[in-house]
Structure formats: C-alpha cells, structure tokens
Amino acid sequence: MTLGLPLKQIIQEMENLPLKESVKPKWMYENAARILNIEH
C-alpha cells in the first residue's frame, strides 16, 4: 500500500503545519489513543 507521497515528505509537511505546541500532542497521539482505547 502506498500513501501517494514519500513518508519523509508527509512527515516534513506535517511538521511544517502552523499548529500550536499545545495542539500537537493531541493531534499526534491523544486523539488516536482515545479512539483506539489506549491508555496514555
């Protein structure tokens, strides 16, 4: 399965998003943990 873009480019673009530092952990981990019922 391919994502259409190289993973390195996806990560770089994600890191360049204008997100507040307080939002990044929620976006990158906490929402997924909540959906997957993973304790954090």
Summary of the structure (lengths in Angstrom):
residues: 40
radius of gyration: 12.5
end to end distance: 28.9
largest distance: 32.1
contacts: 59
relative contact order: 0.10
helix: 52%
strand: 0%
